[in-house]
Amino acid sequence: MSPVTPRETEVIRWMAAGKTAAEIGTILGISPITVNTHIANAKMKLGVFKETVLVAAALRNGIIR
């Protein structure tokens, strides 16, 4: 399992807070497409297919709290 990047971790934290890709993009000053790229990369690294499972896996693996 490749470690997620600090930016991917930040995106996952905002996902866990219930933010959409558009909202996360506004918060971080990046496009929603870039947010979705970070999400896709993190899902690949953690071996999951759904965004809710991504958040759960990040919690379980101590990536976010």
mmCIF file of the N, C-alpha and C atoms, coordinates in Angstrom:
data_MODEL
# 
_entry.id   MODEL 
# 
loop_
_atom_site.group_PDB 
_atom_site.id 
_atom_site.type_symbol 
_atom_site.label_atom_id 
_atom_site.label_alt_id 
_atom_site.label_comp_id 
_atom_site.label_asym_id 
_atom_site.label_entity_id 
_atom_site.label_seq_id 
_atom_site.pdbx_PDB_ins_code 
_atom_site.Cartn_x 
_atom_site.Cartn_y 
_atom_site.Cartn_z 
_atom_site.occupancy 
_atom_site.B_iso_or_equiv 
_atom_site.pdbx_formal_charge 
_atom_site.auth_seq_id 
_atom_site.auth_comp_id 
_atom_site.auth_asym_id 
_atom_site.auth_atom_id 
_atom_site.pdbx_PDB_model_num 
ATOM 1   N N  . MET A 1 1  ? 0.847   -1.189 0.000   1.00 0.00 ? 1  MET A N  1 
ATOM 2   C CA . MET A 1 1  ? 0.000   0.000  0.000   1.00 0.00 ? 1  MET A CA 1 
ATOM 3   C C  . MET A 1 1  ? 0.886   1.244  0.000   1.00 0.00 ? 1  MET A C  1 
ATOM 4   N N  . SER A 1 2  ? 0.747   2.078  -1.000  1.00 0.00 ? 2  SER A N  1 
ATOM 5   C CA . SER A 1 2  ? 1.487   3.329  -1.055  1.00 0.00 ? 2  SER A CA 1 
ATOM 6   C C  . SER A 1 2  ? 0.867   4.314  -0.076  1.00 0.00 ? 2  SER A C  1 
ATOM 7   N N  . PRO A 1 3  ? 1.709   5.075  0.594   1.00 0.00 ? 3  PRO A N  1 
ATOM 8   C CA . PRO A 1 3  ? 1.135   6.073  1.503   1.00 0.00 ? 3  PRO A CA 1 
ATOM 9   C C  . PRO A 1 3  ? 0.433   7.181  0.713   1.00 0.00 ? 3  PRO A C  1 
ATOM 10  N N  . VAL A 1 4  ? -0.678  7.644  1.257   1.00 0.00 ? 4  VAL A N  1 
ATOM 11  C CA . VAL A 1 4  ? -1.370  8.755  0.598   1.00 0.00 ? 4  VAL A CA 1 
ATOM 12  C C  . VAL A 1 4  ? -0.573  10.031 0.847   1.00 0.00 ? 4  VAL A C  1 
ATOM 13  N N  . THR A 1 5  ? -0.671  10.958 -0.080  1.00 0.00 ? 5  THR A N  1 
ATOM 14  C CA . THR A 1 5  ? 0.057   12.224 0.037   1.00 0.00 ? 5  THR A CA 1 
ATOM 15  C C  . THR A 1 5  ? -0.632  13.127 1.058   1.00 0.00 ? 5  THR A C  1 
ATOM 16  N N  . PRO A 1 6  ? 0.073   14.144 1.531   1.00 0.00 ? 6  PRO A N  1 
ATOM 17  C CA . PRO A 1 6  ? -0.570  15.101 2.445   1.00 0.00 ? 6  PRO A CA 1 
ATOM 18  C C  . PRO A 1 6  ? -1.816  15.748 1.828   1.00 0.00 ? 6  PRO A C  1 
ATOM 19  N N  . ARG A 1 7  ? -1.792  16.039 0.542   1.00 0.00 ? 7  ARG A N  1 
ATOM 20  C CA . ARG A 1 7  ? -2.954  16.658 -0.103  1.00 0.00 ? 7  ARG A CA 1 
ATOM 21  C C  . ARG A 1 7  ? -4.120  15.673 -0.182  1.00 0.00 ? 7  ARG A C  1 
ATOM 22  N N  . GLU A 1 8  ? -3.828  14.416 -0.492  1.00 0.00 ? 8  GLU A N  1 
ATOM 23  C CA . GLU A 1 8  ? -4.883  13.404 -0.516  1.00 0.00 ? 8  GLU A CA 1 
ATOM 24  C C  . GLU A 1 8  ? -5.496  13.252 0.879   1.00 0.00 ? 8  GLU A C  1 
ATOM 25  N N  . THR A 1 9  ? -4.654  13.273 1.894   1.00 0.00 ? 9  THR A N  1 
ATOM 26  C CA . THR A 1 9  ? -5.128  13.186 3.279   1.00 0.00 ? 9  THR A CA 1 
ATOM 27  C C  . THR A 1 9  ? -6.050  14.358 3.599   1.00 0.00 ? 9  THR A C  1 
ATOM 28  N N  . GLU A 1 10 ? -5.653  15.543 3.164   1.00 0.00 ? 10 GLU A N  1 
ATOM 29  C CA . GLU A 1 10 ? -6.459  16.741 3.404   1.00 0.00 ? 10 GLU A CA 1 
ATOM 30  C C  . GLU A 1 10 ? -7.827  16.615 2.722   1.00 0.00 ? 10 GLU A C  1 
ATOM 31  N N  . VAL A 1 11 ? -7.837  16.120 1.501   1.00 0.00 ? 11 VAL A N  1 
ATOM 32  C CA . VAL A 1 11 ? -9.093  15.927 0.769   1.00 0.00 ? 11 VAL A CA 1 
ATOM 33  C C  . VAL A 1 11 ? -9.971  14.914 1.501   1.00 0.00 ? 11 VAL A C  1 
ATOM 34  N N  . ILE A 1 12 ? -9.378  13.810 1.981   1.00 0.00 ? 12 ILE A N  1 
ATOM 35  C CA . ILE A 1 12 ? -10.150 12.792 2.697   1.00 0.00 ? 12 ILE A CA 1 
ATOM 36  C C  . ILE A 1 12 ? -10.744 13.377 3.980   1.00 0.00 ? 12 ILE A C  1 
ATOM 37  N N  . ARG A 1 13 ? -9.985  14.215 4.673   1.00 0.00 ? 13 ARG A N  1 
ATOM 38  C CA . ARG A 1 13 ? -10.508 14.856 5.890   1.00 0.00 ? 13 ARG A CA 1 
ATOM 39  C C  . ARG A 1 13 ? -11.755 15.677 5.578   1.00 0.00 ? 13 ARG A C  1 
ATOM 40  N N  . TRP A 1 14 ? -11.700 16.450 4.485   1.00 0.00 ? 14 TRP A N  1 
ATOM 41  C CA . TRP A 1 14 ? -12.863 17.257 4.112   1.00 0.00 ? 14 TRP A CA 1 
ATOM 42  C C  . TRP A 1 14 ? -14.022 16.376 3.673   1.00 0.00 ? 14 TRP A C  1 
ATOM 43  N N  . MET A 1 15 ? -13.723 15.244 3.001   1.00 0.00 ? 15 MET A N  1 
ATOM 44  C CA . MET A 1 15 ? -14.774 14.293 2.634   1.00 0.00 ? 15 MET A CA 1 
ATOM 45  C C  . MET A 1 15 ? -15.465 13.765 3.884   1.00 0.00 ? 15 MET A C  1 
ATOM 46  N N  . ALA A 1 16 ? -14.668 13.441 4.898   1.00 0.00 ? 16 ALA A N  1 
ATOM 47  C CA . ALA A 1 16 ? -15.214 12.919 6.154   1.00 0.00 ? 16 ALA A CA 1 
ATOM 48  C C  . ALA A 1 16 ? -16.100 13.957 6.840   1.00 0.00 ? 16 ALA A C  1 
ATOM 49  N N  . ALA A 1 17 ? -15.818 15.239 6.583   1.00 0.00 ? 17 ALA A N  1 
ATOM 50  C CA . ALA A 1 17 ? -16.630 16.319 7.148   1.00 0.00 ? 17 ALA A CA 1 
ATOM 51  C C  . ALA A 1 17 ? -17.895 16.567 6.317   1.00 0.00 ? 17 ALA A C  1 
ATOM 52  N N  . GLY A 1 18 ? -18.084 15.789 5.243   1.00 0.00 ? 18 GLY A N  1 
ATOM 53  C CA . GLY A 1 18 ? -19.300 15.890 4.447   1.00 0.00 ? 18 GLY A CA 1 
ATOM 54  C C  . GLY A 1 18 ? -19.247 16.872 3.304   1.00 0.00 ? 18 GLY A C  1 
ATOM 55  N N  . LYS A 1 19 ? -18.059 17.327 2.938   1.00 0.00 ? 19 LYS A N  1 
ATOM 56  C CA . LYS A 1 19 ? -17.937 18.300 1.843   1.00 0.00 ? 19 LYS A CA 1 
ATOM 57  C C  . LYS A 1 19 ? -17.929 17.607 0.486   1.00 0.00 ? 19 LYS A C  1 
ATOM 58  N N  . THR A 1 20 ? -18.488 18.281 -0.513  1.00 0.00 ? 20 THR A N  1 
ATOM 59  C CA . THR A 1 20 ? -18.469 17.781 -1.892  1.00 0.00 ? 20 THR A CA 1 
ATOM 60  C C  . THR A 1 20 ? -17.137 18.145 -2.539  1.00 0.00 ? 20 THR A C  1 
ATOM 61  N N  . ALA A 1 21 ? -16.888 17.572 -3.714  1.00 0.00 ? 21 ALA A N  1 
ATOM 62  C CA . ALA A 1 21 ? -15.663 17.897 -4.449  1.00 0.00 ? 21 ALA A CA 1 
ATOM 63  C C  . ALA A 1 21 ? -15.607 19.395 -4.765  1.00 0.00 ? 21 ALA A C  1 
ATOM 64  N N  . ALA A 1 22 ? -16.743 19.980 -5.127  1.00 0.00 ? 22 ALA A N  1 
ATOM 65  C CA . ALA A 1 22 ? -16.772 21.418 -5.439  1.00 0.00 ? 22 ALA A CA 1 
ATOM 66  C C  . ALA A 1 22 ? -16.447 22.247 -4.197  1.00 0.00 ? 22 ALA A C  1 
ATOM 67  N N  . GLU A 1 23 ? -17.014 21.856 -3.059  1.00 0.00 ? 23 GLU A N  1 
ATOM 68  C CA . GLU A 1 23 ? -16.740 22.589 -1.819  1.00 0.00 ? 23 GLU A CA 1 
ATOM 69  C C  . GLU A 1 23 ? -15.280 22.440 -1.398  1.00 0.00 ? 23 GLU A C  1 
ATOM 70  N N  . ILE A 1 24 ? -14.754 21.225 -1.520  1.00 0.00 ? 24 ILE A N  1 
ATOM 71  C CA . ILE A 1 24 ? -13.348 20.996 -1.168  1.00 0.00 ? 24 ILE A CA 1 
ATOM 72  C C  . ILE A 1 24 ? -12.444 21.814 -2.081  1.00 0.00 ? 24 ILE A C  1 
ATOM 73  N N  . GLY A 1 25 ? -12.775 21.845 -3.360  1.00 0.00 ? 25 GLY A N  1 
ATOM 74  C CA . GLY A 1 25 ? -11.995 22.635 -4.314  1.00 0.00 ? 25 GLY A CA 1 
ATOM 75  C C  . GLY A 1 25 ? -11.956 24.103 -3.935  1.00 0.00 ? 25 GLY A C  1 
ATOM 76  N N  . THR A 1 26 ? -13.098 24.646 -3.538  1.00 0.00 ? 26 THR A N  1 
ATOM 77  C CA . THR A 1 26 ? -13.162 26.043 -3.113  1.00 0.00 ? 26 THR A CA 1 
ATOM 78  C C  . THR A 1 26 ? -12.322 26.266 -1.863  1.00 0.00 ? 26 THR A C  1 
ATOM 79  N N  . ILE A 1 27 ? -12.440 25.361 -0.902  1.00 0.00 ? 27 ILE A N  1 
ATOM 80  C CA . ILE A 1 27 ? -11.690 25.481 0.353   1.00 0.00 ? 27 ILE A CA 1 
ATOM 81  C C  . ILE A 1 27 ? -10.180 25.448 0.096   1.00 0.00 ? 27 ILE A C  1 
ATOM 82  N N  . LEU A 1 28 ? -9.745  24.526 -0.777  1.00 0.00 ? 28 LEU A N  1 
ATOM 83  C CA . LEU A 1 28 ? -8.306  24.333 -1.009  1.00 0.00 ? 28 LEU A CA 1 
ATOM 84  C C  . LEU A 1 28 ? -7.755  25.172 -2.160  1.00 0.00 ? 28 LEU A C  1 
ATOM 85  N N  . GLY A 1 29 ? -8.644  25.847 -2.882  1.00 0.00 ? 29 GLY A N  1 
ATOM 86  C CA . GLY A 1 29 ? -8.190  26.685 -3.998  1.00 0.00 ? 29 GLY A CA 1 
ATOM 87  C C  . GLY A 1 29 ? -7.738  25.875 -5.202  1.00 0.00 ? 29 GLY A C  1 
ATOM 88  N N  . ILE A 1 30 ? -8.393  24.713 -5.412  1.00 0.00 ? 30 ILE A N  1 
ATOM 89  C CA . ILE A 1 30 ? -8.091  23.872 -6.570  1.00 0.00 ? 30 ILE A CA 1 
ATOM 90  C C  . ILE A 1 30 ? -9.408  23.524 -7.259  1.00 0.00 ? 30 ILE A C  1 
ATOM 91  N N  . SER A 1 31 ? -9.325  22.998 -8.472  1.00 0.00 ? 31 SER A N  1 
ATOM 92  C CA . SER A 1 31 ? -10.555 22.679 -9.200  1.00 0.00 ? 31 SER A CA 1 
ATOM 93  C C  . SER A 1 31 ? -11.179 21.390 -8.677  1.00 0.00 ? 31 SER A C  1 
ATOM 94  N N  . PRO A 1 32 ? -12.497 21.252 -8.842  1.00 0.00 ? 32 PRO A N  1 
ATOM 95  C CA . PRO A 1 32 ? -13.152 19.997 -8.453  1.00 0.00 ? 32 PRO A CA 1 
ATOM 96  C C  . PRO A 1 32 ? -12.568 18.781 -9.193  1.00 0.00 ? 32 PRO A C  1 
ATOM 97  N N  . ILE A 1 33 ? -12.111 18.990 -10.421 1.00 0.00 ? 33 ILE A N  1 
ATOM 98  C CA . ILE A 1 33 ? -11.487 17.897 -11.182 1.00 0.00 ? 33 ILE A CA 1 
ATOM 99  C C  . ILE A 1 33 ? -10.213 17.432 -10.475 1.00 0.00 ? 33 ILE A C  1 
ATOM 100 N N  . THR A 1 34 ? -9.431  18.374 -9.972  1.00 0.00 ? 34 THR A N  1 
ATOM 101 C CA . THR A 1 34 ? -8.219  18.020 -9.237  1.00 0.00 ? 34 THR A CA 1 
ATOM 102 C C  . THR A 1 34 ? -8.575  17.303 -7.941  1.00 0.00 ? 34 THR A C  1 
ATOM 103 N N  . VAL A 1 35 ? -9.623  17.761 -7.271  1.00 0.00 ? 35 VAL A N  1 
ATOM 104 C CA . VAL A 1 35 ? -10.096 17.078 -6.055  1.00 0.00 ? 35 VAL A CA 1 
ATOM 105 C C  . VAL A 1 35 ? -10.435 15.636 -6.393  1.00 0.00 ? 35 VAL A C  1 
ATOM 106 N N  . ASN A 1 36 ? -11.181 15.424 -7.470  1.00 0.00 ? 36 ASN A N  1 
ATOM 107 C CA . ASN A 1 36 ? -11.566 14.070 -7.866  1.00 0.00 ? 36 ASN A CA 1 
ATOM 108 C C  . ASN A 1 36 ? -10.359 13.217 -8.239  1.00 0.00 ? 36 ASN A C  1 
ATOM 109 N N  . THR A 1 37 ? -9.324  13.835 -8.789  1.00 0.00 ? 37 THR A N  1 
ATOM 110 C CA . THR A 1 37 ? -8.085  13.113 -9.089  1.00 0.00 ? 37 THR A CA 1 
ATOM 111 C C  . THR A 1 37 ? -7.417  12.649 -7.798  1.00 0.00 ? 37 THR A C  1 
ATOM 112 N N  . HIS A 1 38 ? -7.363  13.529 -6.795  1.00 0.00 ? 38 HIS A N  1 
ATOM 113 C CA . HIS A 1 38 ? -6.794  13.143 -5.501  1.00 0.00 ? 38 HIS A CA 1 
ATOM 114 C C  . HIS A 1 38 ? -7.596  11.991 -4.880  1.00 0.00 ? 38 HIS A C  1 
ATOM 115 N N  . ILE A 1 39 ? -8.929  12.076 -4.984  1.00 0.00 ? 39 ILE A N  1 
ATOM 116 C CA . ILE A 1 39 ? -9.784  11.024 -4.443  1.00 0.00 ? 39 ILE A CA 1 
ATOM 117 C C  . ILE A 1 39 ? -9.512  9.699  -5.163  1.00 0.00 ? 39 ILE A C  1 
ATOM 118 N N  . ALA A 1 40 ? -9.442  9.743  -6.489  1.00 0.00 ? 40 ALA A N  1 
ATOM 119 C CA . ALA A 1 40 ? -9.194  8.530  -7.275  1.00 0.00 ? 40 ALA A CA 1 
ATOM 120 C C  . ALA A 1 40 ? -7.840  7.917  -6.923  1.00 0.00 ? 40 ALA A C  1 
ATOM 121 N N  . ASN A 1 41 ? -6.827  8.755  -6.776  1.00 0.00 ? 41 ASN A N  1 
ATOM 122 C CA . ASN A 1 41 ? -5.493  8.260  -6.426  1.00 0.00 ? 41 ASN A CA 1 
ATOM 123 C C  . ASN A 1 41 ? -5.493  7.622  -5.044  1.00 0.00 ? 41 ASN A C  1 
ATOM 124 N N  . ALA A 1 42 ? -6.158  8.258  -4.085  1.00 0.00 ? 42 ALA A N  1 
ATOM 125 C CA . ALA A 1 42 ? -6.211  7.719  -2.724  1.00 0.00 ? 42 ALA A CA 1 
ATOM 126 C C  . ALA A 1 42 ? -6.984  6.399  -2.703  1.00 0.00 ? 42 ALA A C  1 
ATOM 127 N N  . LYS A 1 43 ? -8.084  6.308  -3.466  1.00 0.00 ? 43 LYS A N  1 
ATOM 128 C CA . LYS A 1 43 ? -8.850  5.060  -3.523  1.00 0.00 ? 43 LYS A CA 1 
ATOM 129 C C  . LYS A 1 43 ? -7.981  3.939  -4.086  1.00 0.00 ? 43 LYS A C  1 
ATOM 130 N N  . MET A 1 44 ? -7.206  4.237  -5.117  1.00 0.00 ? 44 MET A N  1 
ATOM 131 C CA . MET A 1 44 ? -6.330  3.232  -5.712  1.00 0.00 ? 44 MET A CA 1 
ATOM 132 C C  . MET A 1 44 ? -5.281  2.772  -4.694  1.00 0.00 ? 44 MET A C  1 
ATOM 133 N N  . LYS A 1 45 ? -4.691  3.718  -3.995  1.00 0.00 ? 45 LYS A N  1 
ATOM 134 C CA . LYS A 1 45 ? -3.650  3.389  -3.020  1.00 0.00 ? 45 LYS A CA 1 
ATOM 135 C C  . LYS A 1 45 ? -4.184  2.547  -1.866  1.00 0.00 ? 45 LYS A C  1 
ATOM 136 N N  . LEU A 1 46 ? -5.434  2.798  -1.462  1.00 0.00 ? 46 LEU A N  1 
ATOM 137 C CA . LEU A 1 46 ? -6.014  2.059  -0.337  1.00 0.00 ? 46 LEU A CA 1 
ATOM 138 C C  . LEU A 1 46 ? -6.823  0.843  -0.798  1.00 0.00 ? 46 LEU A C  1 
ATOM 139 N N  . GLY A 1 47 ? -6.917  0.655  -2.110  1.00 0.00 ? 47 GLY A N  1 
ATOM 140 C CA . GLY A 1 47 ? -7.575  -0.525 -2.644  1.00 0.00 ? 47 GLY A CA 1 
ATOM 141 C C  . GLY A 1 47 ? -9.077  -0.560 -2.428  1.00 0.00 ? 47 GLY A C  1 
ATOM 142 N N  . VAL A 1 48 ? -9.715  0.604  -2.538  1.00 0.00 ? 48 VAL A N  1 
ATOM 143 C CA . VAL A 1 48 ? -11.170 0.675  -2.363  1.00 0.00 ? 48 VAL A CA 1 
ATOM 144 C C  . VAL A 1 48 ? -11.799 1.294  -3.611  1.00 0.00 ? 48 VAL A C  1 
ATOM 145 N N  . PHE A 1 49 ? -13.127 1.127  -3.727  1.00 0.00 ? 49 PHE A N  1 
ATOM 146 C CA . PHE A 1 49 ? -13.812 1.593  -4.931  1.00 0.00 ? 49 PHE A CA 1 
ATOM 147 C C  . PHE A 1 49 ? -14.844 2.685  -4.671  1.00 0.00 ? 49 PHE A C  1 
ATOM 148 N N  . LYS A 1 50 ? -15.277 2.827  -3.432  1.00 0.00 ? 50 LYS A N  1 
ATOM 149 C CA . LYS A 1 50 ? -16.303 3.834  -3.115  1.00 0.00 ? 50 LYS A CA 1 
ATOM 150 C C  . LYS A 1 50 ? -15.719 4.890  -2.187  1.00 0.00 ? 50 LYS A C  1 
ATOM 151 N N  . GLU A 1 51 ? -16.246 6.098  -2.305  1.00 0.00 ? 51 GLU A N  1 
ATOM 152 C CA . GLU A 1 51 ? -15.738 7.194  -1.487  1.00 0.00 ? 51 GLU A CA 1 
ATOM 153 C C  . GLU A 1 51 ? -16.017 6.990  -0.007  1.00 0.00 ? 51 GLU A C  1 
ATOM 154 N N  . THR A 1 52 ? -17.168 6.423  0.322   1.00 0.00 ? 52 THR A N  1 
ATOM 155 C CA . THR A 1 52 ? -17.470 6.179  1.740   1.00 0.00 ? 52 THR A CA 1 
ATOM 156 C C  . THR A 1 52 ? -16.504 5.157  2.323   1.00 0.00 ? 52 THR A C  1 
ATOM 157 N N  . VAL A 1 53 ? -16.157 4.165  1.526   1.00 0.00 ? 53 VAL A N  1 
ATOM 158 C CA . VAL A 1 53 ? -15.203 3.149  1.979   1.00 0.00 ? 53 VAL A CA 1 
ATOM 159 C C  . VAL A 1 53 ? -13.806 3.754  2.092   1.00 0.00 ? 53 VAL A C  1 
ATOM 160 N N  . LEU A 1 54 ? -13.500 4.725  1.243   1.00 0.00 ? 54 LEU A N  1 
ATOM 161 C CA . LEU A 1 54 ? -12.221 5.426  1.339   1.00 0.00 ? 54 LEU A CA 1 
ATOM 162 C C  . LEU A 1 54 ? -12.084 6.113  2.693   1.00 0.00 ? 54 LEU A C  1 
ATOM 163 N N  . VAL A 1 55 ? -13.125 6.819  3.108   1.00 0.00 ? 55 VAL A N  1 
ATOM 164 C CA . VAL A 1 55 ? -13.102 7.506  4.404   1.00 0.00 ? 55 VAL A CA 1 
ATOM 165 C C  . VAL A 1 55 ? -12.961 6.484  5.528   1.00 0.00 ? 55 VAL A C  1 
ATOM 166 N N  . ALA A 1 56 ? -13.722 5.392  5.436   1.00 0.00 ? 56 ALA A N  1 
ATOM 167 C CA . ALA A 1 56 ? -13.647 4.351  6.468   1.00 0.00 ? 56 ALA A CA 1 
ATOM 168 C C  . ALA A 1 56 ? -12.252 3.733  6.531   1.00 0.00 ? 56 ALA A C  1 
ATOM 169 N N  . ALA A 1 57 ? -11.665 3.467  5.374   1.00 0.00 ? 57 ALA A N  1 
ATOM 170 C CA . ALA A 1 57 ? -10.318 2.875  5.331   1.00 0.00 ? 57 ALA A CA 1 
ATOM 171 C C  . ALA A 1 57 ? -9.282  3.854  5.897   1.00 0.00 ? 57 ALA A C  1 
ATOM 172 N N  . ALA A 1 58 ? -9.453  5.137  5.602   1.00 0.00 ? 58 ALA A N  1 
ATOM 173 C CA . ALA A 1 58 ? -8.528  6.146  6.129   1.00 0.00 ? 58 ALA A CA 1 
ATOM 174 C C  . ALA A 1 58 ? -8.625  6.220  7.650   1.00 0.00 ? 58 ALA A C  1 
ATOM 175 N N  . LEU A 1 59 ? -9.833  6.114  8.177   1.00 0.00 ? 59 LEU A N  1 
ATOM 176 C CA . LEU A 1 59 ? -10.022 6.103  9.633   1.00 0.00 ? 59 LEU A CA 1 
ATOM 177 C C  . LEU A 1 59 ? -9.392  4.846  10.242  1.00 0.00 ? 59 LEU A C  1 
ATOM 178 N N  . ARG A 1 60 ? -9.679  3.706  9.639   1.00 0.00 ? 60 ARG A N  1 
ATOM 179 C CA . ARG A 1 60 ? -9.190  2.433  10.142  1.00 0.00 ? 60 ARG A CA 1 
ATOM 180 C C  . ARG A 1 60 ? -7.660  2.356  10.124  1.00 0.00 ? 60 ARG A C  1 
ATOM 181 N N  . ASN A 1 61 ? -7.043  2.965  9.118   1.00 0.00 ? 61 ASN A N  1 
ATOM 182 C CA . ASN A 1 61 ? -5.586  2.919  8.979   1.00 0.00 ? 61 ASN A CA 1 
ATOM 183 C C  . ASN A 1 61 ? -4.870  4.084  9.659   1.00 0.00 ? 61 ASN A C  1 
ATOM 184 N N  . GLY A 1 62 ? -5.611  4.917  10.371  1.00 0.00 ? 62 GLY A N  1 
ATOM 185 C CA . GLY A 1 62 ? -4.993  6.019  11.086  1.00 0.00 ? 62 GLY A CA 1 
ATOM 186 C C  . GLY A 1 62 ? -4.537  7.171  10.209  1.00 0.00 ? 62 GLY A C  1 
ATOM 187 N N  . ILE A 1 63 ? -5.027  7.227  8.977   1.00 0.00 ? 63 ILE A N  1 
ATOM 188 C CA . ILE A 1 63 ? -4.656  8.315  8.076   1.00 0.00 ? 63 ILE A CA 1 
ATOM 189 C C  . ILE A 1 63 ? -5.355  9.604  8.509   1.00 0.00 ? 63 ILE A C  1 
ATOM 190 N N  . ILE A 1 64 ? -6.610  9.463  8.931   1.00 0.00 ? 64 ILE A N  1 
ATOM 191 C CA . ILE A 1 64 ? -7.350  10.592 9.512   1.00 0.00 ? 64 ILE A CA 1 
ATOM 192 C C  . ILE A 1 64 ? -7.916  10.141 10.837  1.00 0.00 ? 64 ILE A C  1 
ATOM 193 N N  . ARG A 1 65 ? -8.342  11.109 11.661  1.00 0.00 ? 65 ARG A N  1 
ATOM 194 C CA . ARG A 1 65 ? -8.936  10.782 12.957  1.00 0.00 ? 65 ARG A CA 1 
ATOM 195 C C  . ARG A 1 65 ? -10.272 11.453 13.095  1.00 0.00 ? 65 ARG A C  1 
# 
